[in-house]
Amino acid sequence: MKIPGATSDAAGNPQPQLTTRTPRMVLALLCLMYLILYIDRVNIATVAPLMRADLGLSNTQMGLVFSAFSIPYAFFQLFGGWLADRFGARLMLSICCVLVAGSTILTGLAGGFASLIASRIALGFGEGPAFPTATRAMSTWTPVGKWGFAQGITHSCARIGNALTPPLVAGIIIFASWRTSFVLLGFITLLWGLVWVWYFRDDPKAHRSISAADLAQLPPHQSTAKSKRSVPYLRLARYILPVTVVDFCYGWTLWLFLSWIPTFFFENYGLDLATSALFSAGVLFSGVIGDTLGGVLSDWLLRRTGSLLIARRTVLVLGFLGAALFLIPVVLIRDLTVTAVCLSLAFFFAELIVAPIWAVPMDIAPQYAGSASGMMNFGFGLAGLISPSSFGYLVDLTGSWVVPFGGSILLLLLGALLAARLRPDRQFTEAPG
């Protein structure tokens, strides 16, 4: 399989390059964005015990607050990518940045259940188009043979954000309050947006620092003017729907980790906020390794075999089965050390999924990378709408954490089965005429 934008070794195997300074800087900016956005997204999980007590909320209400984010987030996946394809990543991520910053600050000012719900919905509007838009930027600024790596490294930075959030927010609370943590993080988000507008260009050829060596390795730029033609949604959806369902199975478990793990340690094991934050950070840090390794392994298999089926399917199935296996002891054994280790391993395997599943829409429809990845990530958003609130309700109903964890195991096994049937090698083609 010949990979555009790649060199070859002595044996003739393609060796894609991540190019030089400017494309690396663009990727670094995207990595920083993923980190910041995930801090803005999951900081509420760390402060949930204090916020719930301060505002007089139940676990069910807190679950609804977690899920409120996903109402606009899920549905923005369906056309957020189209907006990126039409208007470009520079403009769209700038708008996303302003919305995320404003809603994060408003979360810190919330006075009750209703205002908290409203601020989280606003956050979903801001973050909804962000990752499909980032995928659009990657499809232009990264060699084709490095798409798995680019998705892996950016999402690993998201997991660094996950891991940093509990101790970071806990530290701010010690010196100020949970409200202050949201306000500070909102202003940091605005700062990133200013840097993005200043540095990024939708067309690499328009960047003041781009070199001929860079351009030679990058894919052809798909202009936004060309993307303004109608996206063939129905035909594209038939190609992407199987990936969407797989992403739902993955997202169900991820939202469990992002929303409830700090509270799980706090309530189920009677830890204080600082200790539960440290345990949560340890669990979430394992995802950093999983995200990076998933992308590297998927791209390595692609170079070795030339087969998208092997490269994507193998890593996806391994991730689902490994995560399911290590969640089983969490349900059966009540020991803090065993639970922490197994949760870490489960999260590591779950995060192997991220890079290959985000690469699949790029494999299938590179000309509609934003729209296709948005369709795929609708499954993740839909899981985020259902999973956190269901989890909170089941804990309130049963007084136990066993049932919601058991449901996650079943969905992980289903995800493995469906992932084994994906066809990333079946590329989308335009209808004749």
C-alpha distance (Angstrom), angle and dihedral (degrees) to the residues before:
residue distance angle dihedral
M1 . . .
K2 3.78 . .
I3 3.78 113.3 .
P4 3.80 116.0 -154.0
G5 3.78 115.0 -125.9
A6 3.80 94.7 25.1
T7 3.77 137.5 116.5
S8 3.82 123.2 -142.5
D9 3.77 133.3 -123.5
A10 3.81 124.9 -134.0
A11 3.78 91.1 -82.4
G12 3.77 91.7 53.1
N13 3.81 95.0 -107.8
P14 3.80 113.1 146.2
Q15 3.78 114.5 -109.0
P16 3.80 110.1 -168.4
Q17 3.77 117.2 -154.2
L18 3.76 128.8 -145.4
T19 3.81 87.4 -139.8
T20 3.77 125.5 -138.6
R21 3.77 142.2 -55.3
T22 3.80 105.3 -47.2
P23 3.84 99.1 46.8
R24 3.79 88.5 44.5
M25 3.80 90.2 52.9
V26 3.82 90.8 50.7
L27 3.80 89.9 51.1
A28 3.82 90.1 47.0
L29 3.81 90.3 53.0
L30 3.80 90.4 50.7
C31 3.81 89.7 48.9
L32 3.81 89.8 53.3
M33 3.81 90.4 48.4
Y34 3.81 92.1 53.1
L35 3.81 89.9 49.7
I36 3.81 94.2 49.5
L37 3.80 95.7 43.2
Y38 3.77 92.4 51.3
I39 3.80 91.1 49.8
D40 3.82 87.7 52.2
R41 3.82 89.7 46.8
V42 3.81 101.1 47.7
N43 3.82 103.6 29.3
I44 3.79 87.8 94.9
A45 3.83 90.3 63.9
T46 3.82 90.8 61.2
V47 3.79 94.9 49.2
A48 3.82 94.1 39.3
P49 3.84 96.2 104.5
L50 3.83 91.5 50.7
M51 3.80 94.0 39.4
R52 3.80 91.7 48.9
A53 3.80 91.7 51.7
D54 3.83 93.4 43.0
L55 3.81 94.5 49.3
G56 3.83 97.1 33.2
L57 3.84 97.4 -117.6
S58 3.83 130.7 159.6
N59 3.82 125.6 -136.3
T60 3.80 88.4 -102.1
Q61 3.81 91.7 53.0
M62 3.80 90.6 45.9
G63 3.79 89.1 51.7
L64 3.80 89.5 53.1
V65 3.82 89.2 51.2
F66 3.81 89.6 53.0
S67 3.80 91.1 48.0
A68 3.82 95.0 46.0
F69 3.79 88.9 75.8
S70 3.79 90.2 61.3
I71 3.82 97.4 54.5
P72 3.82 94.8 81.0
Y73 3.81 92.6 21.2
A74 3.80 92.8 62.8
F75 3.77 97.0 46.3
F76 3.79 94.4 41.9
Q77 3.80 86.6 62.9
L78 3.80 88.8 70.3
F79 3.78 95.3 60.2
G80 3.81 105.2 8.4
G81 3.79 88.8 85.8
W82 3.79 89.8 49.4
L83 3.81 89.1 54.1
A84 3.80 88.8 53.2
D85 3.81 91.9 49.1
R86 3.80 90.2 48.3
F87 3.82 103.6 40.0
G88 3.78 103.8 21.6
A89 3.79 134.7 -113.6
R90 3.81 95.7 -88.8
L91 3.80 95.1 63.7
M92 3.79 97.4 35.0
L93 3.80 96.9 50.4
S94 3.81 89.7 46.9
I95 3.80 90.1 56.2
C96 3.81 91.0 44.6
C97 3.79 90.0 52.2
V98 3.80 93.8 54.4
L99 3.81 92.5 48.0
V100 3.80 93.7 47.2
A101 3.80 93.1 47.6
G102 3.80 93.4 48.5
S103 3.80 95.1 46.8
T104 3.81 92.2 46.5
I105 3.79 90.7 54.1
L106 3.82 90.5 46.8
T107 3.82 90.1 53.0
G108 3.79 87.9 60.7
L109 3.80 89.1 52.9
A110 3.83 96.3 48.2
G111 3.78 114.8 131.5
G112 3.80 100.8 -169.8
F113 3.78 149.4 -15.2
A114 3.83 96.4 -61.6
S115 3.82 96.6 48.6
L116 3.80 90.4 44.4
I117 3.80 90.7 53.2
A118 3.82 90.1 48.4
S119 3.80 93.9 51.5
R120 3.81 92.1 49.0
I121 3.80 91.1 49.7
A122 3.81 88.3 52.1
L123 3.81 89.2 51.2
G124 3.80 89.2 54.0
F125 3.81 90.1 54.3
G126 3.79 89.2 54.1
E127 3.79 98.9 44.8
G128 3.81 97.2 37.0
P129 3.82 97.5 84.8
A130 3.82 95.2 31.6
F131 3.81 103.8 89.9
P132 3.83 97.0 39.4
T133 3.81 86.1 49.4
A134 3.80 91.2 49.6
T135 3.81 88.4 51.0
R136 3.80 88.3 53.9
A137 3.83 88.8 53.9
M138 3.82 91.8 47.6
S139 3.80 92.5 50.9
T140 3.82 88.0 59.6
W141 3.81 101.2 36.4
T142 3.83 101.8 39.2
P143 3.84 129.8 65.7
V144 3.80 112.6 -108.9
G145 3.79 93.7 -116.1
K146 3.80 90.2 56.0
W147 3.80 98.1 52.1
G148 3.80 92.2 103.1
F149 3.80 91.0 50.0
A150 3.83 92.3 47.4
Q151 3.81 91.9 51.0
G152 3.78 90.5 45.7
I153 3.80 97.0 49.5
T154 3.82 94.4 45.1
H155 3.78 92.7 48.9
S156 3.80 90.6 44.9
C157 3.80 86.1 59.0
A158 3.79 87.2 52.4
R159 3.79 87.6 55.9
I160 3.80 90.3 48.2
G161 3.79 84.2 56.6
N162 3.82 88.6 50.6
A163 3.79 91.4 50.3
L164 3.81 95.6 44.2
T165 3.79 94.7 47.7
P166 3.85 101.1 74.2
P167 3.86 96.9 51.2
L168 3.83 92.5 34.9
V169 3.78 94.4 52.1
A170 3.82 92.4 39.7
G171 3.82 88.6 53.4
I172 3.82 92.5 51.0
I173 3.81 90.0 48.7
I174 3.81 90.9 53.8
F175 3.81 91.1 56.7
A176 3.81 99.1 31.6
S177 3.83 128.9 -8.3
W178 3.79 142.4 -72.4
R179 3.80 88.3 -98.2
T180 3.81 91.8 56.8
S181 3.81 90.8 54.1
F182 3.82 91.3 61.9
V183 3.81 93.9 47.0
L184 3.82 93.4 50.3
L185 3.79 93.2 47.1
G186 3.80 90.7 49.8
F187 3.80 92.0 58.1
I188 3.82 91.5 47.3
T189 3.81 88.2 55.6
L190 3.81 90.9 53.5
L191 3.80 90.2 52.1
W192 3.81 91.1 55.7
G193 3.81 89.8 51.4
L194 3.80 91.8 56.3
V195 3.81 91.4 52.2
W196 3.83 91.2 48.1
V197 3.81 94.1 52.9
W198 3.79 90.8 47.7
Y199 3.82 97.6 48.4
F200 3.82 111.4 27.2
R201 3.81 127.7 81.8
D202 3.81 124.9 -175.3
D203 3.80 92.3 -138.2
P204 3.82 112.5 51.5
K205 3.81 89.9 -149.5
A206 3.81 88.8 63.3
H207 3.82 93.8 57.4
R208 3.78 113.8 107.5
S209 3.83 93.1 -138.8
I210 3.80 101.2 43.3
S211 3.79 118.0 123.2
A212 3.79 132.8 -152.7
A213 3.82 88.7 -114.0
D214 3.80 89.7 56.7
L215 3.80 93.8 48.8
A216 3.80 92.5 48.2
Q217 3.80 90.8 61.0
L218 3.81 99.5 41.0
P219 3.82 123.7 88.6
P220 3.83 118.3 -106.0
H221 3.80 110.7 -78.2
Q222 3.79 114.2 -108.3
S223 3.80 102.0 -145.2
T224 3.77 120.1 -137.0
A225 3.80 88.4 -128.6
K226 3.80 89.4 62.0
S227 3.79 90.4 45.2
K228 3.80 91.5 57.7
R229 3.78 89.2 82.9
S230 3.79 113.7 98.9
V231 3.78 115.7 -76.6
P232 3.84 109.8 -127.4
Y233 3.80 91.9 -125.1
L234 3.78 99.8 172.4
R235 3.80 94.9 48.8
L236 3.80 91.9 42.0
A237 3.81 91.4 48.1
R238 3.82 91.2 58.2
Y239 3.80 88.7 59.2
I240 3.81 95.7 43.0
L241 3.85 102.2 38.8
P242 3.84 95.2 85.8
V243 3.83 89.5 53.9
T244 3.81 89.8 48.1
V245 3.81 91.6 56.8
V246 3.81 91.6 48.4
D247 3.81 89.6 49.4
F248 3.82 89.4 52.8
C249 3.81 90.3 56.4
Y250 3.80 90.7 50.1
G251 3.80 93.9 42.9
W252 3.81 93.3 53.5
T253 3.79 91.1 64.4
L254 3.80 95.8 38.1
W255 3.80 91.3 55.5
L256 3.80 88.5 51.1
F257 3.81 89.3 57.7
L258 3.80 96.2 41.8
S259 3.80 95.9 46.3
W260 3.79 108.5 32.1
I261 3.81 113.0 22.0
P262 3.86 95.7 90.3
T263 3.82 90.4 47.9
F264 3.82 90.4 44.3
F265 3.81 91.5 58.4
F266 3.82 91.5 40.3
E267 3.81 96.6 51.8
N268 3.81 106.8 22.8
Y269 3.81 94.9 47.7
G270 3.80 100.1 26.2
L271 3.82 95.4 -121.4
D272 3.78 123.5 158.7
L273 3.81 120.1 -113.2
A274 3.82 96.0 -97.4
T275 3.82 94.0 48.5
S276 3.81 93.8 45.0
A277 3.82 87.9 49.2
L278 3.81 91.0 55.0
F279 3.81 93.1 47.9
S280 3.80 90.0 47.6
A281 3.80 91.7 49.5
G282 3.80 90.3 52.3
V283 3.80 91.7 51.8
L284 3.80 94.1 45.8
F285 3.81 93.6 45.9
S286 3.80 89.5 64.9
G287 3.80 86.5 67.1
V288 3.81 90.1 64.1
I289 3.79 89.9 63.9
G290 3.79 92.4 42.6
D291 3.80 94.6 51.7
T292 3.80 94.0 49.5
L293 3.80 95.1 42.8
G294 3.80 92.5 47.3
G295 3.80 91.6 57.4
V296 3.81 94.7 42.9
L297 3.81 92.8 47.0
S298 3.81 93.6 47.2
D299 3.82 93.1 49.8
W300 3.83 91.1 44.8
L301 3.80 91.0 53.6
L302 3.79 89.4 48.5
R303 3.81 91.8 53.6
R304 3.81 92.9 44.6
T305 3.80 98.4 45.6
G306 3.81 105.1 20.5
S307 3.82 85.6 -137.7
L308 3.80 122.7 123.4
L309 3.82 88.5 -167.7
I310 3.79 92.4 60.7
A311 3.81 95.4 37.7
R312 3.79 96.7 51.9
R313 3.82 104.0 27.3
T314 3.81 96.2 48.5
V315 3.80 95.3 54.6
L316 3.80 93.6 41.5
V317 3.81 94.8 52.0
L318 3.82 91.8 44.0
G319 3.80 90.3 52.1
F320 3.80 95.5 49.8
L321 3.80 95.6 45.5
G322 3.80 94.2 44.9
A323 3.81 92.6 50.0
A324 3.82 91.9 49.1
L325 3.81 92.0 48.3
F326 3.81 94.7 53.4
L327 3.80 95.2 44.5
I328 3.81 90.5 61.4
P329 3.86 95.0 74.9
V330 3.83 89.1 49.5
V331 3.80 87.7 62.6
L332 3.83 96.8 41.6
I333 3.82 104.8 36.5
R334 3.82 127.1 56.1
D335 3.79 101.8 -159.3
L336 3.79 121.1 121.5
T337 3.81 96.2 -142.0
V338 3.81 94.9 45.5
T339 3.81 90.7 45.8
A340 3.80 94.0 49.5
V341 3.84 92.8 48.3
C342 3.81 93.8 45.8
L343 3.81 93.2 46.2
S344 3.81 88.9 51.3
L345 3.81 92.4 50.7
A346 3.80 91.7 44.6
F347 3.79 90.9 52.1
F348 3.81 91.4 46.5
F349 3.81 91.5 55.7
A350 3.80 92.9 42.4
E351 3.78 90.1 55.2
L352 3.81 92.1 53.5
I353 3.81 82.7 74.4
V354 3.80 97.3 61.6
A355 3.80 104.4 74.3
P356 3.82 98.2 44.4
I357 3.80 94.4 43.0
W358 3.83 91.3 51.7
A359 3.80 89.9 45.4
V360 3.82 92.7 54.5
P361 3.86 96.0 72.7
M362 3.82 88.2 48.3
D363 3.82 88.7 50.5
I364 3.79 93.3 48.4
A365 3.82 100.9 41.1
P366 3.83 113.7 10.5
Q367 3.83 90.6 163.3
Y368 3.81 88.9 60.4
A369 3.81 98.5 32.8
G370 3.80 94.7 144.3
S371 3.80 96.0 46.9
A372 3.81 94.4 42.0
S373 3.81 94.8 49.1
G374 3.79 89.8 46.7
M375 3.80 90.7 54.1
M376 3.79 89.2 49.5
N377 3.80 93.9 48.1
F378 3.80 91.1 51.8
G379 3.79 84.3 82.4
F380 3.80 90.5 57.0
G381 3.79 91.5 47.6
L382 3.80 92.3 48.5
A383 3.80 89.5 51.3
G384 3.80 88.4 51.4
L385 3.79 89.3 53.7
I386 3.80 93.8 53.6
S387 3.81 108.6 25.5
P388 3.86 104.7 61.3
S389 3.82 95.1 44.5
S390 3.83 92.2 44.1
F391 3.79 90.1 49.4
G392 3.82 93.1 51.2
Y393 3.81 92.2 45.9
L394 3.81 93.1 50.0
V395 3.82 92.0 49.2
D396 3.83 90.5 51.0
L397 3.83 91.3 44.8
T398 3.80 99.0 46.9
G399 3.80 101.9 22.7
S400 3.80 86.1 -133.5
W401 3.80 137.5 98.8
V402 3.82 93.6 -149.3
V403 3.82 99.7 87.4
P404 3.83 98.4 52.9
F405 3.81 91.8 45.6
G406 3.81 89.4 49.2
G407 3.80 90.6 53.4
S408 3.79 89.9 53.4
I409 3.81 90.8 54.4
L410 3.81 91.0 54.5
L411 3.81 92.4 49.7
L412 3.81 91.3 48.8
L413 3.81 90.4 54.3
L414 3.80 90.0 48.6
G415 3.81 89.1 49.8
A416 3.82 90.9 54.0
L417 3.80 91.0 52.0
L418 3.80 93.3 49.2
A419 3.82 94.1 42.6
A420 3.82 89.2 57.4
R421 3.83 87.8 62.7
L422 3.81 99.4 48.9
R423 3.83 118.6 121.9
P424 3.83 108.7 -152.9
D425 3.80 88.0 159.5
R426 3.82 91.9 65.1
Q427 3.81 98.7 90.4
F428 3.78 121.0 -157.4
T429 3.80 114.8 -111.6
E430 3.78 129.7 -165.8
A431 3.80 117.1 -105.8
P432 3.81 111.6 -103.7
G433 3.80 115.5 -96.4
